[in-house]
């Protein structure tokens, strides 16, 4: 059905269709939002690009404020200029390219936005930091300069809507568009192995956007109705065609053993379909087969109805069942499940002829490995809710497993990556403060470890602590990724920080929280930890 037909039959407007699939839409882009995003991209490329065209454009349009490009409407460029200014942030390196007054490098906005009079121009951050008596220092708190230090790196401007800080058109489009309520369950009908036509048809059923006789009559169009799926003529509406017709009754009787116990077969089609979507787990074989069979069954019912009405062809239910089994079997051949289904449910699936593949679990043994010489540091971060309340912890131990010191710090609201980065930074600063050399630093965050090894910050939100950690890492120290089972002491310290909501440093075993003493003794005695992993 065409998009304009959807609007006529159901009242669905373009805004609903243009929502992402996770919000119940089709993910069709709004052309106005796309144009705005591309205009922002043009401005960003001119201001911060490194290509030959960007260098030429900077010289051609130098001095224009706001930046206006011929050929692009002025109102669009003005809006794009506002977006670029509001969502840009500088991370100082040398500080020679950062405008102290007009650029956003401290806090959520530039200093110029908080000034009453006309702000001065041409003052670089480097000049203010190097001159302790610079008059511009009076504009912000002195504490800012205590926490700020310049390096030999280049100043970097990041794009705040992007988690990595790199400019992307997608992040700009998400910034421009109007966000709605996220409904992750609705994405189950859009599984990448599902028939896309069947998935689209289920989406139309959820919005009652299928042009059966009853829906057309509700729009004020007089129509004689007759169901083509019944031997005895009856009026055609959504519930009758897909639940109560002769063809639908036969198929639902075949499908009934695949319905899980927690699903209520509501007499209203849309409610019944939502029950399947909300209460079915597509990560399990039974859930995947159940929701896919339902999707194909509804799609085949509609195809048979249209074939009977317009082509005068009648399909047998056995042929439809064979088609459903073939499509499901084809999808199962490309699917590997991590979760095994119950024995009774697996027997039902086998009776239907459905076979599937699951990953086997393998038992592995791990233990904490002490340093050969000097000391090692274990760090970990925790976030309750991710994002939510977060904290970090870590401990420095010698080759005998004895604790030199440990810390447990509360960080407030944040995600798990922020907690991991801050915990690593705190641990390295603490080791530098007491003057110990770390042979190895252990963390169970593979994202953080890989970012340090590659020299690329994974998120601009942690750039401050990430850069400090990179500078504190000695040449003789190695940052190693370990599994959670061998990092339990740091994990317990991080959770202790969230529970107490305070910062603590522990110097002796007796001062340790009770929950940390058990894992500490296990590591010291070199006892093995069990980990179940997929082969």
C-alpha positions in Angstrom: 0.0 0.0 0.0 1.3 3.5 -0.8 2.1 6.0 1.9 -0.8 8.2 0.9 -3.2 5.3 1.2 -2.0 4.8 4.8 -2.9 8.4 5.5 -6.3 8.0 4.0 -7.3 4.7 5.7 -5.8 5.2 9.2 -5.0 8.9 9.6 -1.2 8.1 9.9 0.7 11.2 9.2 4.2 11.6 7.8 5.7 12.4 11.2 4.7 9.0 12.5 6.1 7.2 9.5 9.3 9.2 9.7 10.0 8.0 13.3 12.7 5.4 13.8 11.6 1.8 14.0 12.4 1.7 17.7 9.8 4.4 18.2 7.2 2.6 16.1 7.8 4.2 12.7 9.4 3.1 9.5 12.6 5.2 9.7 11.9 7.2 6.6 14.0 10.4 6.7 12.4 13.8 6.8 13.8 15.8 3.9 13.8 19.1 5.8 15.8 17.5 8.6 18.2 16.0 6.1 18.8 19.4 4.5 19.5 21.0 7.9 21.9 18.2 8.8 23.8 18.6 5.5 24.0 22.4 6.1 25.5 21.7 9.5 28.0 19.3 7.9 29.0 22.0 5.4 29.7 24.5 8.2 31.6 22.0 10.3 33.7 21.0 7.3 34.6 24.6 6.6 35.5 25.4 10.2 37.3 22.2 11.2 37.9 20.1 8.0 41.4 19.2 6.8 40.6 18.6 3.1 41.8 20.9 0.3 38.2 22.1 -0.2 37.9 23.0 3.5 41.0 25.1 3.3 39.7 26.9 0.2 36.3 27.5 1.8 37.8 28.9 5.0 39.7 31.5 3.0 36.8 32.3 0.8 34.2 32.7 3.6 36.7 34.1 6.2 35.3 36.8 8.3 31.6 36.0 7.7 29.6 35.8 10.9 27.2 34.0 10.7 28.7 31.8 8.0 26.5 32.0 4.9 27.1 29.9 1.8 25.7 31.0 -1.6 23.1 28.5 -3.0 21.8 27.5 0.5 18.8 29.4 1.9 19.8 31.9 4.6 17.3 30.7 7.1 18.7 27.2 6.8 22.2 28.4 7.3 21.3 30.6 10.3 19.7 27.6 12.0 22.8 25.5 11.1 25.1 28.1 12.6 23.2 28.0 15.9 23.4 24.2 16.0 27.1 24.2 15.3 27.9 26.8 18.0 25.7 25.1 20.6 27.0 21.6 20.0 30.8 22.2 19.6 33.3 21.9 22.4 37.0 22.3 22.5 39.5 20.0 24.3 42.6 22.1 24.8 46.0 20.8 23.8 48.4 23.6 23.2 45.6 26.1 23.6 46.7 28.4 20.8 43.5 27.7 18.7 41.0 28.0 21.5 39.3 31.4 21.9 39.2 31.9 25.7 36.0 34.0 25.5 33.9 32.8 22.5 34.7 29.0 22.4 33.1 26.5 24.6 36.0 24.7 26.4 34.8 24.9 30.1 31.3 24.0 31.2 28.3 23.7 28.9 28.6 27.1 27.3 31.2 29.8 26.3 32.2 32.5 28.7 30.8 35.1 26.3 27.3 33.9 26.9 27.5 34.8 30.6 28.9 38.3 30.1 26.7 41.4 30.2 28.7 43.7 28.0 30.4 43.1 24.6 33.0 40.4 25.1 36.6 41.0 23.9 37.9 39.0 21.0 41.2 37.4 20.0 42.2 36.1 23.5 43.6 32.6 23.2 43.5 30.0 26.1 47.3 29.6 25.8 47.9 33.3 26.5 45.6 33.3 29.6 47.2 30.1 31.0 50.7 31.3 30.6 50.1 34.7 32.1 49.1 34.4 35.8 48.1 38.1 35.9 46.0 38.1 32.7 42.8 40.2 33.3 40.6 37.5 31.6 41.4 35.1 34.6 38.8 37.0 36.7 36.0 35.8 34.4 36.0 32.3 35.8 36.8 30.5 39.0 40.5 30.1 39.9 39.9 26.4 40.5 39.5 25.9 36.8 43.1 26.8 36.2 44.3 24.4 38.9 42.6 21.4 37.1 43.7 22.6 33.6 47.0 21.8 32.0 48.1 22.3 28.5 50.0 19.7 26.5 51.9 19.6 23.2 48.9 18.0 21.4 46.8 20.0 19.0 43.6 21.6 20.2 40.6 19.4 19.2 37.0 20.5 18.6 34.5 17.7 19.1 30.9 17.3 18.1 28.9 16.7 21.3 26.0 14.8 19.9 28.4 12.0 18.8 29.7 9.7 21.5 33.1 9.5 19.9 33.3 13.3 19.3 33.7 12.9 15.6 31.2 14.7 13.4 28.6 12.4 11.8 25.5 13.3 9.7 23.5 10.6 11.6 24.1 12.2 15.0 23.2 15.6 13.5 19.9 14.2 12.1 19.1 12.6 15.5 19.7 16.0 17.1 17.5 17.9 14.6 14.5 15.5 14.6 11.8 15.3 17.2 12.5 12.3 19.4 9.6 10.2 20.6 9.0 7.4 23.1 11.4 4.4 22.6 9.7 1.0 22.4 12.5 -1.5 21.9 10.0 -4.5 21.8 8.6 -3.3 18.5 11.9 -4.0 16.9 11.3 -7.7 17.2 9.1 -7.7 14.0 12.0 -6.1 12.2 14.5 -8.9 12.8 17.1 -9.0 10.0 16.2 -12.7 9.2 12.5 -12.0 8.9 10.8 -11.5 5.5 10.8 -7.7 5.2 7.4 -7.7 3.4 5.9 -9.7 6.3 7.5 -7.4 8.8 6.1 -4.3 7.1 2.6 -5.9 6.9 2.7 -6.6 10.7 3.6 -2.9 11.3 0.6 -1.9 9.2 -1.6 -4.3 11.3 -0.4 -2.7 14.5 -1.5 0.7 13.2 -4.7 -0.8 11.7 -3.5 0.4 8.3 -4.8 -2.5 6.2 -7.6 -1.7 3.8 -10.2 -4.3 4.7 -13.8 -3.5 4.0 -14.5 -2.5 7.6 -11.6 0.1 7.7 -12.8 1.6 4.4 -16.3 1.9 5.7 -15.1 3.6 8.9 -13.6 6.3 6.6 -17.1 7.2 5.4 -17.0 5.2 2.1 -20.2 3.1 1.7 -19.1 -0.4 0.7 -20.7 -3.8 0.3 -18.6 -6.2 2.4 -17.9 -9.9 1.8 -15.1 -12.0 3.3 -13.3 -14.0 0.7 -11.7 -16.3 3.3 -15.0 -17.9 4.4 -17.3 -20.5 2.8 -20.4 -18.6 4.1 -20.3 -14.9 3.3 -19.7 -12.6 6.2 -18.7 -9.0 6.7 -15.0 -8.3 6.5 -13.0 -6.5 9.2 -9.6 -6.9 10.7 -10.5 -9.2 13.5 -12.7 -11.4 11.3 -10.1 -11.8 8.4 -7.1 -12.6 10.6 -8.8 -14.4 13.6 -12.3 -15.5 12.8 -12.4 -16.4 9.1 -12.4 -20.1 8.0 -8.8 -19.8 6.7 -7.5 -18.0 9.8 -9.2 -20.4 12.2 -7.5 -23.4 10.5 -4.1 -21.7 10.7 -4.5 -20.5 14.3 -5.4 -24.1 15.2 -2.1 -25.3 13.6 -0.1 -22.5 15.3 -1.6 -22.8 18.8 1.0 -25.3 20.2 3.7 -22.8 19.4 2.1 -20.1 21.6 3.9 -19.7 24.9 2.1 -19.8 28.2 2.6 -16.2 29.1 0.7 -14.9 26.0 -3.0 -14.1 26.1 -4.9 -14.7 22.8 -7.0 -11.5 22.9 -10.0 -11.4 20.6 -8.8 -8.0 19.3 -6.1 -8.5 16.6 -3.9 -5.5 17.5 -3.9 -6.3 21.2 -3.1 -9.9 20.5 -0.2 -9.0 18.2 1.2 -6.6 20.9 1.0 -9.4 23.5 3.2 -11.5 21.2 5.7 -8.7 20.7 6.0 -7.7 24.3 6.1 -11.2 25.8 8.2 -13.1 23.3 12.0 -13.4 23.5 13.5 -13.7 20.1 16.9 -14.8 21.6 15.4 -18.2 22.4 14.5 -20.8 19.7 10.9 -21.1 20.8 10.4 -17.3 20.9 12.0 -16.7 17.5 10.0 -19.4 15.8 6.8 -18.3 17.5 7.0 -14.6 16.5 8.2 -15.4 12.9 5.5 -18.0 12.3 2.9 -15.5 13.5 4.3 -12.8 11.2 4.3 -15.1 8.2 0.9 -16.5 9.0 -0.7 -13.0 9.0 1.1 -12.1 5.8 0.0 -15.3 4.1 -3.7 -14.8 5.2 -3.7 -11.4 3.6 -2.1 -12.7 0.4 -4.7 -15.5 0.1 -7.5 -13.0 0.7 -6.2 -10.7 -2.1 -5.7 -13.7 -4.4 -9.2 -14.9 -3.8 -10.8 -11.4 -4.3 -8.8 -10.2 -7.3 -7.5 -13.3 -9.1 -10.2 -15.8 -8.0 -7.5 -18.2 -6.7 -8.0 -20.2 -3.6 -4.9 -21.5 -1.7 -5.1 -24.5 0.6 -4.1 -24.2 4.3 -1.6 -27.0 3.8 0.2 -25.0 1.1 0.3 -22.0 3.4 1.7 -24.1 6.3 4.4 -25.5 4.0 5.4 -22.0 2.9 5.6 -20.9 6.6 7.8 -23.9 7.5 10.1 -23.3 4.6 10.7 -19.7 5.4 11.2 -20.4 9.1 13.6 -23.3 8.4 15.6 -21.0 6.0 15.9 -18.4 8.8 16.9 -21.0 11.4 19.7 -22.2 9.2 21.3 -18.8 9.5 20.6 -18.4 13.2 22.7 -19.5 16.2 21.1 -19.2 19.6 22.9 -18.8 22.9 19.9 -19.7 25.1 18.6 -23.2 25.1 14.8 -23.7 25.3 13.0 -26.0 27.7 12.8 -29.7 26.9 9.1 -29.7 26.5 9.2 -26.7 24.2 12.0 -28.3 22.1 9.9 -31.4 21.6 7.1 -29.3 20.3 9.5 -27.6 17.8 10.8 -30.9 16.7 7.3 -32.2 16.1 6.9 -29.3 13.7 10.1 -30.2 11.9 12.1 -27.1 13.2 15.7 -27.7 13.9 18.1 -25.1 15.3 21.7 -24.6 16.4 22.8 -23.5 19.9 26.3 -22.6 21.2 27.7 -25.0 23.7 29.1 -23.6 26.9 32.7 -24.4 28.0 34.1 -24.3 31.5 37.3 -22.3 31.9 39.4 -21.8 34.9 41.1 -18.5 35.7 43.2 -17.0 38.6 44.7 -13.7 39.5 48.3 -13.5 38.3 50.6 -11.5 40.6 53.4 -9.3 39.2 56.9 -10.8 38.9 58.4 -7.7 40.4 57.2 -4.4 41.7 53.4 -3.9 41.9 50.2 -4.3 39.9 47.0 -2.4 39.9 43.5 -3.8 39.5 40.7 -1.3 38.7 37.0 -1.5 37.9 34.0 0.7 37.6 30.3 0.0 38.3 27.1 1.8 37.2 23.7 0.9 38.6 21.3 1.3 35.7 23.9 2.3 33.1 23.5 5.2 33.2 22.9 5.7 36.9 24.8 6.0 40.1 28.4 4.9 39.5 31.6 4.4 41.4 35.1 3.0 40.9 37.6 1.0 42.9 41.0 -0.5 42.7 43.9 -2.0 44.7 47.7 -2.1 44.4 49.3 -5.4 45.3 52.8 -6.9 45.4 54.0 -10.2 44.0 52.8 -12.0 47.2 49.3 -10.7 46.9 49.7 -8.3 49.8 47.7 -5.0 49.5 49.7 -1.8 49.5 46.6 0.3 49.4 43.1 0.4 47.8 40.6 3.0 47.0 36.8 3.2 46.6 35.5 6.4 45.0 31.9 7.6 44.3 31.4 9.5 41.0 27.7 10.3 41.1 25.6 9.9 37.9 27.3 8.4 34.8 27.6 5.3 32.7 29.9 2.3 33.1 32.5 3.5 30.6 32.9 6.8 32.6 33.2 4.8 35.8 35.9 2.6 34.3 37.9 5.6 32.9 37.7 7.5 36.2 38.7 4.4 38.2 41.7 3.9 36.0 42.7 7.5 36.3 42.3 7.5 40.1 44.4 4.3 40.4 47.2 5.6 38.3 47.2 9.0 40.2 47.3 7.2 43.5 50.2 5.0 42.4 52.1 8.1 41.2 51.4 9.8 44.5 52.8 7.1 46.6 55.7 6.6 44.2 55.4 2.9 43.2 56.1 1.4 39.8 53.3 -0.6 38.3 54.4 -3.6 36.2 50.8 -4.3 35.0 47.4 -2.6 35.2 44.4 -5.0 35.0 40.9 -3.9 33.8 37.9 -5.9 32.7 36.7 -3.2 30.3 37.8 -4.3 26.8 36.6 -1.0 25.3 38.9 1.1 27.6 41.9 -1.2 27.2 41.6 -1.2 23.4 41.2 2.5 23.3 44.4 3.0 25.3 46.3 0.6 23.0 45.0 2.3 19.9 45.4 5.8 21.2 41.8 6.8 20.4 39.4 8.0 23.0 36.1 6.0 22.7 33.9 8.9 24.1 34.4 12.6 24.5 32.7 12.4 27.9 35.7 10.6 29.3 38.4 12.5 27.4 39.6 14.4 30.5 40.3 11.2 32.5 41.3 9.2 29.4 44.1 11.7 28.5 45.3 11.9 32.1 45.5 8.1 32.3 47.4 7.9 29.0 49.9 10.5 30.3 50.4 8.6 33.6 51.0 5.2 31.9 54.7 4.4 32.2 56.6 2.9 29.3 57.4 -0.1 31.4 53.7 -0.6 32.4 51.3 -2.7 30.5 47.5 -2.3 30.5 45.9 -5.7 30.2 42.3 -6.9 29.8 41.2 -9.5 32.3 37.9 -11.3 32.9 35.6 -10.2 35.7 36.3 -13.4 37.7 39.9 -12.3 38.3 39.0 -8.7 39.0 36.5 -9.2 41.8 38.3 -7.2 44.4 38.1 -4.0 42.4 34.5 -4.8 41.5 33.5 -5.1 45.1 35.3 -1.8 45.9 33.4 -0.1 43.1 30.1 -1.4 44.4 31.1 -0.4 47.9 31.5 3.2 46.7 28.0 3.3 45.2 26.5 1.8 48.4 28.3 4.3 50.8 28.4 7.3 48.4 31.8 8.4 49.7 35.5 8.3 48.8 37.7 6.0 50.9 41.3 4.8 50.9 42.3 1.5 52.6 45.8 0.9 53.8 45.4 -2.4 55.7 43.5 -5.6 55.3 41.5 -5.1 58.5 40.1 -1.8 57.1 38.8 -3.5 54.0 35.0 -3.7 53.5 33.7 -7.2 54.5 32.6 -8.0 50.9 36.1 -7.5 49.6 38.0 -9.8 52.0 36.8 -13.0 50.4 37.9 -12.3 46.8 41.2 -10.9 48.2 42.0 -14.1 50.0 41.1 -16.2 46.9 43.5 -14.2 44.8 46.3 -14.4 47.4 46.0 -18.1 47.7 45.9 -18.6 43.9 42.6 -20.4 44.0 40.9 -20.9 40.6 37.7 -19.1 39.4 35.2 -20.8 37.2 33.9 -19.0 34.0 31.3 -20.4 31.6 31.9 -19.2 28.1 30.5 -20.1 24.7 32.7 -22.2 22.4 
